[in-house]
C-alpha cells in the first residue's frame, strides 16, 4: 500500500492540464476521435484486410479488432494476454522468449505485422505505441504474403493528428512491478506534427526469481504536404530483457492422461540466474500517401528493422517420478535479423463498365538477413535437482553440438498483386484478388552435420475470392476462399537441408462462410464457419523410410462467434466463442493420423464488458473459459479446462486524472493456460491487482 500511495503522489506531481484521450490518426485512413471520453472498442472500417478502406461488415473473413481503449481498460500487456480474449486463438509460452500463438490450429512465431509490414522476429511485443491490434483469421497471403496460414496479427501504429495532446500513465501491481508510459503529440506549425510515445516497465511475477525490464521510445514526424499528400517518418527503439521461465513439468497418471504438476506454481525449475532473454529492436519507417483526385490514391511504405536477439535457458526436460527428481536441460541461441521491406499500392475507386468498384494494384520488395546459432549446455555435475527444491545454481558450459543450428540466411521476395472489389448492385459485393510471390532463400550452413550452401526458390500464387450479400443495410452474409504457403525452411528460416531444399512449400486452403450483423447502431455481431486444410506436410515414405515425401495433412474445422463495440453509449463489450477441432488427418513425420493439434480447446469463450455507471465511475467484468487441450502433439499431457474471472473499477478523480484498478483471476482459480511441450507448462497467475493513474489533456 505504501508503494501505491507513493506512485499516486509522484504521478500527480507531473499531471498535465486536463483529461481527454488523444485523437489517433492511424496509417489506415480511419481516425478515432474522442472529446472528453476515451476511444471506443472495435472499428467501423479498416484498411489492412483488403489494402483499401473497407467497412468491417463488408470484409469476407472473420477478424477481431482490439483498440487501445480496450487494451488500457483491461491492462493487457502482451500478445498472449490479448489473444486470450480472441475467439479461435490460443497463446503459447514461446519458451518464455518470444510471442508464439496458435490461430485456427496453426502455430506460428512469425505472423506478426506492423501497419501491414512484417515484424517477424522472435521477441515479446508491447502496445505502448499502437492505436489498435487486428487479428485476421485464415490464410492471408494475398495481402500479407507467405505464411499466415491460420491468420495474422497486425499492430496499427499511432501517428500525429496535427493537434496538441498529452497523455501519461503510471501504475503498479500486487507483485511490485512498475510501469509508466507517455504519449506526446505536438504540431510544429500548420503542416508538421511530432508525436513521441515512450514506455518503461520493471516487472515482477508471482513466480519466484522471475522478472523483466523493458523500455521503448518511438518518435515520429508527420508532414501534411497540401490537402492531398502526407509523409510520415518514424523511428522506434525497443529493449526487452526478462527471465526465461519455462514453467512446470508434468506428472504421470496411470489411470488417465498425464497432467501438469500441481502445487508448485511459484517454484522456478532450473537456474534463474543463467536463464534470460534479451531483445533490442530498431525500426525505421518512411511512409507517403498522395491522392491524385477523388478516385486515385498512391501509398508507399518502407521499413528497415534491425533485431538483436539472444536467449539462454536452464530448464526442466522431465520429471523422474521414481526418484522425485527433475531432469534439466540447457542451451542458448542467437537469432539476429535485418529486414528491408517496402510496399507500394495504387488504389482506384470509381465506375468501370457501369459498375462501382475499387481496384487495387501493388508490389512488394524485400530482403531479410538472418544469423542463427545454437549452443548446447553441458552440466559440470549432475543435471538433476530434487522436486522439493527445483531451483538451482548450476555450472554449465555451452558449446556447439553436431545437431545445433549454425547458419546465415538471406531471403528475398518480389511480389505483385491485384484485387478488385466489385459492387454490381447495392446488395452484393465481390472481392477477388491474386498475388504472385517469388521467394528465394539461400542458407549458408556452418554446422558439422550439414555444412554447405543450400538454395530454394519458390514461385507462389495465392488467390482470394469472396462474395458478400447484403439483404439489409445492417446485415452482410459472405462466403470466401483463400490460400497461403509456407516454405519448408519454416517461418524463421531455420535452415535448409539436402532434403528440404527439394520440397515444395506447405499449403493452406481456407473455406469459410459467415455473417456480420449490426443489431443496434454501434454493435457488431459476427459468425463464421470454416474448414482450413494444411497439406504438403512432411511424412516418411512408407515404401522407403529413408525418403521424405509431402503426404502429411492437417485439418481444422470450427465455428467462431463474436460481439464487439458498444451496446449503448455507456456500455462497451468484447465477447467471443469458438468451437474448434484440429487434427492430423494424414500421418506426418511429427504425428500419426488422428492426433489432435496442441493448444486447441474444443470450446473456448471470453467476455469483457465495461459500463459507465455515472460520469465519474465505471466498472468492468470479464471471464475467460476453456475446455481441456493438449500440451503437445504427443497428446500425452492434458491442460485441464478452466474459467477465470476478472474485474475493474474506474474513477475520474478530477477532470484531469483517471484512477483505475484491475483485478485478474478474481476467484483465485488454479489453471494452466499455455505450454511449450509436455514438460514446459505455464501456470496461471493467482489473484492479482493493477493500479493505474492516467493523466492527459
C-alpha positions, 0 to 999 in steps of 0.5 A, spaced: 500 500 500 505 504 501 508 503 494 501 505 491 500 511 495 507 513 493 506 512 485 499 516 486 503 522 489 509 522 484 504 521 478 500 527 480 506 531 481 507 531 473 499 531 471 498 535 465 492 540 464 486 536 463 483 529 461 481 527 454 484 521 450 488 523 444 485 523 437 489 517 433 490 518 426 492 511 424 496 509 417 489 506 415 485 512 413 480 511 419 481 516 425 478 515 432 476 521 435 474 522 442 472 529 446 472 528 453 471 520 453 476 515 451 476 511 444 471 506 443 472 498 442 472 495 435 472 499 428 467 501 423 472 500 417 479 498 416 484 498 411 489 492 412 484 486 410 483 488 403 489 494 402 483 499 401 478 502 406 473 497 407 467 497 412 468 491 417 461 488 415 463 488 408 470 484 409 469 476 407 473 473 413 472 473 420 477 478 424 477 481 431 479 488 432 482 490 439 483 498 440 487 501 445 481 503 449 480 496 450 487 494 451 488 500 457 481 498 460 483 491 461 491 492 462 493 487 457 500 487 456 502 482 451 500 478 445 498 472 449 494 476 454 490 479 448 489 473 444 486 470 450 480 474 449 480 472 441 475 467 439 479 461 435 486 463 438 490 460 443 497 463 446 503 459 447 509 460 452 514 461 446 519 458 451 518 464 455 522 468 449 518 470 444 510 471 442 508 464 439 500 463 438 496 458 435 490 461 430 485 456 427 490 450 429 496 453 426 502 455 430 506 460 428 512 465 431 512 469 425 505 472 423 506 478 426 505 485 422 506 492 423 501 497 419 501 491 414 509 490 414 512 484 417 515 484 424 517 477 424 522 476 429 522 472 435 521 477 441 515 479 446 511 485 443 508 491 447 502 496 445 505 502 448 505 505 441 499 502 437 492 505 436 489 498 435 491 490 434 487 486 428 487 479 428 485 476 421 483 469 421 485 464 415 490 464 410 492 471 408 497 471 403 494 475 398 495 481 402 500 479 407 504 474 403 507 467 405 505 464 411 499 466 415 496 460 414 491 460 420 491 468 420 495 474 422 496 479 427 497 486 425 499 492 430 496 499 427 501 504 429 499 511 432 501 517 428 500 525 429 493 528 428 496 535 427 493 537 434 496 538 441 495 532 446 498 529 452 497 523 455 501 519 461 500 513 465 503 510 471 501 504 475 503 498 479 501 491 481 500 486 487 507 483 485 511 490 485 512 491 478 512 498 475 510 501 469 509 508 466 508 510 459 507 517 455 504 519 449 506 526 446 503 529 440 505 536 438 504 540 431 510 544 429 506 549 425 500 548 420 503 542 416 508 538 421 506 534 427 511 530 432 508 525 436 513 521 441 510 515 445 515 512 450 514 506 455 518 503 461 516 497 465 520 493 471 516 487 472 515 482 477 511 475 477 508 471 482 513 466 480 519 466 484 526 469 481 522 471 475 522 478 472 523 483 466 525 490 464 523 493 458 523 500 455 521 503 448 521 510 445 518 511 438 518 518 435 515 520 429 514 526 424 508 527 420 508 532 414 501 534 411 504 536 404 497 540 401 490 537 402 492 531 398 499 528 400 502 526 407 509 523 409 510 520 415 517 518 418 518 514 424 523 511 428 522 506 434 527 503 439 525 497 443 529 493 449 526 487 452 530 483 457 526 478 462 527 471 465 526 465 461 521 461 465 519 455 462 514 453 467 512 446 470 513 439 468 508 434 468 506 428 472 504 421 470 497 418 471 496 411 470 489 411 470 488 417 465 492 422 461 498 425 464 497 432 467 501 438 469 504 438 476 500 441 481 502 445 487 508 448 485 506 454 481 511 459 484 517 454 484 522 456 478 525 449 475 532 450 473 537 456 474 534 463 474 540 466 474 543 463 467 536 463 464 534 470 460 532 473 454 534 479 451 531 483 445 533 490 442 529 492 436 530 498 431 525 500 426 525 505 421 519 507 417 518 512 411 511 512 409 507 517 403 500 517 401 498 522 395 491 522 392 491 524 385 483 526 385 477 523 388 478 516 385 486 515 385 490 514 391 498 512 391 501 509 398 508 507 399 511 504 405 518 502 407 521 499 413 528 497 415 528 493 422 534 491 425 533 485 431 538 483 436 536 477 439 539 472 444 536 467 449 539 462 454 535 457 458 536 452 464 530 448 464 526 442 466 526 436 460 522 431 465 520 429 471 523 422 474 517 420 478 521 414 481 526 418 484 522 425 485 527 428 481 527 433 475 531 432 469 534 439 466 536 441 460 540 447 457 542 451 451 542 458 448 541 461 441 542 467 437 537 469 432 539 476 429 535 479 423 535 485 418 529 486 414 528 491 408 521 491 406 517 496 402 510 496 399 507 500 394 499 500 392 495 504 387 488 504 389 482 506 384 475 507 386 470 509 381 465 506 375 468 501 370 463 498 365 457 501 369 459 498 375 462 501 382 468 498 384 475 499 387 481 496 384 487 495 387 494 494 384 501 493 388 508 490 389 512 488 394 520 488 395 524 485 400 530 482 403 531 479 410 538 477 413 538 472 418 544 469 423 542 463 427 546 459 432 545 454 437 549 452 443 548 446 447 549 446 455 553 441 458 552 440 466 559 440 470 555 435 475 549 432 475 543 435 471 538 433 476 535 437 482 530 434 487 522 436 486 522 439 493 527 444 491 527 445 483 531 451 483 538 451 482 545 454 481 548 450 476 555 450 472 554 449 465 558 450 459 555 451 452 558 449 446 556 447 439 553 440 438 553 436 431 545 437 431 545 445 433 543 450 428 549 454 425 547 458 419 546 465 415 540 466 411 538 471 406 531 471 403 528 475 398 521 476 395 518 480 389 511 480 389 505 483 385 498 483 386 491 485 384 484 485 387 478 488 385 472 489 389 466 489 385 459 492 387 454 490 381 448 492 385 447 495 392 446 488 395 452 484 393 459 485 393 465 481 390 472 481 392 477 477 388 484 478 388 491 474 386 498 475 388 504 472 385 510 471 390 517 469 388 521 467 394 528 465 394 532 463 400 539 461 400 542 458 407 549 458 408 550 452 413 556 452 418 554 446 422 558 439 422 552 435 420 550 439 414 555 444 412 554 447 405 550 452 401 543 450 400 538 454 395 530 454 394 526 458 390 519 458 390 514 461 385 507 462 389 500 464 387 495 465 392 488 467 390 482 470 394 475 470 392 469 472 396 462 474 395 458 478 400 450 479 400 447 484 403 439 483 404 439 489 409 443 495 410 445 492 417 446 485 415 452 482 410 452 474 409 459 472 405 462 466 403 470 466 401 476 462 399 483 463 400 490 460 400 497 461 403 504 457 403 509 456 407 516 454 405 519 448 408 525 452 411 519 454 416 517 461 418 524 463 421 528 460 416 531 455 420 535 452 415 535 448 409 537 441 408 539 436 402 532 434 403 528 440 404 531 444 399 527 439 394 520 440 397 515 444 395 512 449 400 506 447 405 499 449 403 493 452 406 486 452 403 481 456 407 473 455 406 469 459 410 462 462 410 459 467 415 455 473 417 456 480 420 450 483 423 449 490 426 443 489 431 443 496 434 447 502 431 454 501 434 454 493 435 457 488 431 455 481 431 459 476 427 459 468 425 463 464 421 464 457 419 470 454 416 474 448 414 482 450 413 486 444 410 494 444 411 497 439 406 504 438 403 506 436 410 512 432 411 511 424 412 516 418 411 515 414 405 512 408 407 515 404 401 522 407 403 523 410 410 529 413 408 525 418 403 521 424 405 515 425 401 509 431 402 503 426 404 502 429 411 495 433 412 492 437 417 485 439 418 481 444 422 474 445 422 470 450 427 465 455 428 467 462 431 462 467 434 463 474 436 460 481 439 464 487 439 463 495 440 458 498 444 451 496 446 449 503 448 453 509 449 455 507 456 456 500 455 462 497 451 463 489 450 468 484 447 465 477 447 467 471 443 466 463 442 469 458 438 468 451 437 474 448 434 477 441 432 484 440 429 487 434 427 492 430 423 488 427 418 494 424 414 500 421 418 506 426 418 513 425 420 511 429 427 504 425 428 500 419 426 493 420 423 488 422 428 492 426 433 489 432 435 493 439 434 496 442 441 493 448 444 486 447 441 480 447 446 474 444 443 470 450 446 473 456 448 469 463 450 471 470 453 467 476 455 469 483 457 464 488 458 465 495 461 459 500 463 459 507 465 455 507 471 455 515 472 460 520 469 465 519 474 465 511 475 465 505 471 466 498 472 468 492 468 467 484 468 470 479 464 471 471 464 475 467 460 473 459 459 476 453 456 475 446 455 481 441 456 487 441 450 493 438 449 500 440 451 503 437 445 502 433 439 504 427 443 497 428 446 500 425 452 499 431 457 492 434 458 491 442 460 485 441 464 479 446 462 478 452 466 474 459 467 477 465 470 474 471 472 476 478 472 474 485 474 475 493 474 473 499 477 474 506 474 474 513 477 475 520 474 478 523 480 478 530 477 477 532 470 484 531 469 486 524 472 483 517 471 484 512 477 483 505 475 484 498 478 484 491 475 483 485 478 485 478 474 483 471 476 478 474 481 476 467 484 483 465 485 482 459 480 488 454 479 489 453 471 494 452 466 493 456 460 499 455 455 505 450 454 511 449 450 511 441 450 509 436 455 514 438 460 514 446 459 507 448 462 505 455 464 501 456 470 496 461 471 497 467 475 493 467 482 489 473 484 492 479 482 491 487 482 493 493 477 493 500 479 493 505 474 493 513 474 492 516 467 493 523 466 492 527 459 489 533 456 
